[in-house]
Amino acid sequence: MFALYVVLLLVCASVFVNGWTDAPNAITTVISTRVLSPKAAIILAAIFNLLGVFMMGTAVANTTANLVTIGTGRNALITLAAAQLSIVIWAVSAWRFGIPTSESHALIAGLMGAGISFKGIEAFNWEEFKKVLIGLGVASVLGFIAGFFITKLIVLLFRRANRRKSNTFFSWGQIASAALMAFNHGAQDGQKFMGVFALALTVGGIFPVTDNLIIPAWVKFLIAALMAVGTSIGGFRIIKTMGMDMVRLEKYQGFAAEIGASACMMGATLFGIPLSTTNAKGTAMMGAGAARRFSDVNWNIVKEMLIAWILTFPGCLALGYIMAKIFNFIF
């Protein structure tokens, strides 16, 4: 039971860090375009993250829980604990430098590394891992394309519109698109972590083993609440990096980026494909900025972000492996 409590505590810490370093991406543009104040945007994000967790099923949660075969009992709990601690270490280190990282990829890589420490490559469920690779392509490539072409379409449709009226329209539009973005963040990242939380309760013997995870409402509410608290405490450094340093968007571009990223995320969620909300929103913002002028995007910041994204998989895989070995020695 002590090991189970440690795992649940570490999952809660990971969710808090996700809100701290990842959830701010959902409200970056609506703050940077000054449509909403940070306080109002955080309240909006908290509400719609919660709705996303509750309303979009559990397909992503089940995919995440089945990525690695960990069995039950002591070794399974050590695997989960090691994966969660690797996320916290990686995300806080990146946050220190204001670099947005993908907690989704950190979670997946941490689970893989911890699983390898006990069962080697045989721990992987390759059918589920294929979905991760699909999600990587959707977030990184389709996010940019969607942001770019939706921005171009808006420019074409509103080329003769009054600028003041257009700004008013897109101000309201951004509130709606930011809410949609937060909803999809809850549906994606919320599901991943509630899946791990429920998996811990299952391998710890609290919930029965079933084909599909049992995820009660209180688990969903806990995950959403922890994300909201994390966003309110530490998200502003990430907001500055993406919404001010990487690219400065106008209201119509912010709207386009949020709609493009949300479309990618919602499609992936419906098919149970885990993807990085950071990658989806970040690349959509790059596309929206590049649609006006490529020089509007600070490509040096983009390069730093891409390096962090690329290093997340091997870095967290190694951390998960090392943490599992340490925990196995301690416990």
N, C-alpha and C positions, 0 to 999 in steps of 0.2 A: 504493500500500500504506500510505503514511503516513496518508492520509485515512481509510482503512478502520480502521486502528488507533485513530485519534482517535474515530471513530464507536463502535467497540466499547467503548472506555473510557468514553465518555459514556453508553452504554446501561447499563453496569455501575453507573455513578454514579446513574443514574435508578432502577435497581432497588434500590440501597442506600437511596436517599431514600424510595422507596416503602415499604420496610420500616421506615424511620425515622418516617414521618409517616402512613402508610396502614394497614399491617398491624396496628398496635396496636389498631385498631378491632375486630378479630376477638376479642381477649382482654380488652377493656375491662370488660365486665360481670362476668366470672368473677373479676377482680381486685378491682373495686369492691365486690362482695358478699362479699369475703374468703373465697371458696371455695378459691382457689389463691393462693399467693404469686406475686409478679411473676416470679421466677426459674422456678418450675414452669410458669407459664402461657406463658412465652417458649419453654421447651423443648417444651411441647405444641404451640404454634403452629408452631415450626420443623419438627417431625415431620409434622404434618398439612398444612402448606403444601406440603412436598415431595411427599407422597402425592397432593395435589390436582393439582399440576403434571404428575405422571406418569400419573394414572389417568383424566383427563377429556377425553382427546383433544386435538385442535388446531383445533376449529371457531372459537373466539374468536380464536386466533392468526391464522388465515387472514383473518377479517373485518378485524382491525386492520391487517394487512399490505396489504390491498387497498383501504383507505379512500381513499388518494391514489395516483394514477398517477404514479410517479416515474421509470420507466425504469431504466436502468443507468448506471454510470460516475460521473463527477465530480459532476454536478448531483444525482444520486440520493443520493450519500453526504453532500453538503452539506445536503440536505433532512433526512435522518435526524439528522445532527449538530445542526442548528439546533433540531429538535423536542426532542431529548433535553436540550439545554442549557436550553431554555425551561422544561422540567419542573423541573429542579434549582433554577433561580432562583425560580420561583413557589412550589414546595413549601417550600423553606428559609425564604423570606420569611414564609409563613403559619405555619410551625412556630415561628418566633421569637415569635409572639404566641399560640401554643397553639391555633390555629384549625385544625381538621381540614379538609383539602382533598381533592379527588378527583384522584388522579394519573391515573386513567383518562381523565377529561375533559381534564386537562392534556396528556396524550399525544396524544389525538385532535385537540385544538385546535392543539397545536404542529405536528403533521404537516400539518394543513390550512393553517396560516399559512405554513409553509415551502414547501408545494406551490404556493400562490398566488404566491409570489415568483418562481417560474420559469414557471408555466403558466397563472396566473390561475384563474378558477372552473372551467375545463376540467379542472383537476387532480383535482377531486372525483369519486369514484365514488358517485353519489347512491343507488344501490340498497343499497350497504353502509352509507351514512350513515343511511338509514331505520332500520336496526337500532339505531344509536346513540340515535335519538330514542325508539324503543320502550323501550330500556334505561333511559333517563332517566325515563320514566313508571313503569316497573316498580319502579325503586329508590325514587323519591320518593313515589309514591302508594300502591302496593301494599305497600311496606315498612311504612308507618304503619298501614295497614288491618290487615295481618297481625299486627303487634305488639299492636294494640288488641284485636282479637277473640280472638286466642289467649289473651291475659291474662284477658279476660272469661270464656272457656270454662274455664280452669283454676280461676278463683274459683268458678264454678258447680259444677264436678265435685268440688272439694275443700272445699266449704263446711262439711261436717260432719267433716272429717278432723282428727286430733290435730295441733296446730301443730308440736310438736317432731318428730313423725314426718314431717310434710310438709316441714319444713326439711331433714331428713336426705335425704329422697327427692330434693328439688330441688337439693341440693348435689351429689349424684352425677349428677343430670340435667344440671346446668350444666357439669360436666366433659365429658360427652358432647356437649352442644350447642355448647360452645366449640370442641371438636375438630372438629365438623361445620362450624362457622363458619370455622375456619382452613383446613380442607380446601377449602371453596368459595372462600375468598380466593385460595388457590394456583391453583385451577382458573381463576378469572377474571383476576386481575392477573398471576399467573405466566404465563399463556398470552399475554397482551398483550405482555409484555416479551420473552418468548422468541420471539414472532413477529417483533418488530422486530429482535432480535439475528440471527435466521436470515435475515431480509430483507436486513440489512446484508451478511452473508456472501454472499448471492445476487447483489445488485447490485454487490458488490465483486469478483465473478468467482470466489469460492472454491467456492460451491455452484452446480450447474446450475440454469437457470431451468425450473421445472415448474409445473403447474397448482396443486398444493398444495405448501406449503413443506416443505423437508426440515429436520426438527428432531431432531438426534441426542440421545441420552440425556445426554451431557456438558453440552449447552446447558441442558437442563431442570434438571440438578443444580446448575449454576452459578447460575442465576436463583434457585432456592429457597434456596441457601446465602447469597447476598447479601442476600435479604430477611430471613433469620433474623438475620444479623449486624446489619443496620440496626435491626430491632426491639429487639434487646438493648441497643443503644447509646443510642438517642434517643427511644424511644416513650413514655416516662412522662408527658411534658407533655401529649400528646394524650389519654392514658388519663385524666388528671386532668380535662381539660376535658369530655370526654364522660361519664365514669363518675361524676364527683363534682360538677362545677359545673353541667352541663346538667340532669341528672336522677339522683337516687339511687334505685336499684331494689332491691327485695327479691329473694330468690333465685328465687322463682317468676316474677317479672317479667323477670329476666335470662334465664331459661330461655325464656320466651315470645318475647322480642326476638330471641334467637339462632336459635330455630327458625323464626320468621317471616322473618327476613332470609335465612337459609340456603335456605329454600324458594324465595324469589324468585331468589336467585343461581343455584341449581342448575338451575332451569327455564330461565333465560336462557342459561346455559353450554351446555346440551344443544342449544339452537337457534342457537348461535353469535352470541348477542347480547351485545356488550360493555356492561356497566353498572358504575356506581360502587359499589364495596363500602362506601365511606364513607357514601354516601347511603342505601344499603339498610340498613346497621346503625344509622346515626344516626336515620333516620325510624322504624325498628322500635322503638328505645329510646324515642323520643318517644311512640309509640303505646302502648307498655307502661306508661309513666309516666302518660299521660293517662287510661288505662283505669281507674285508681283515683281520681285527682283531677287535673284540668287544672292546678291550682296546683302540683302536684308537679314540673312541668317549668319550668325557668328559661327563659322565653320570650325574655328578653334575650340569653342565650347562643345560643338557637336562631336569633334574628334575625341575629346576627353570622355564624353558620355559613352561613345561607341567602345572605347577601350575598356571602360568600367563594365559595360554590358558583356563584352567578349570574355573578360576575366572572371565574371561571376560564376560561370559553370565550373571551370577547373578549380577556382579558388574555394568555392563552397563545397565542391566534391571532396577536396583535400581536407578542408576543415571538418566536414562530417565524418570522414574516415578517422582523423586524428582524435576528435572528441569521443567517438565511439570506443576507440582503444583505451583512452584515458578513463572513461566511465566504466568500461569493463574491468579495468584494474582496480578502480576505487570500490565498485559495488559487487 
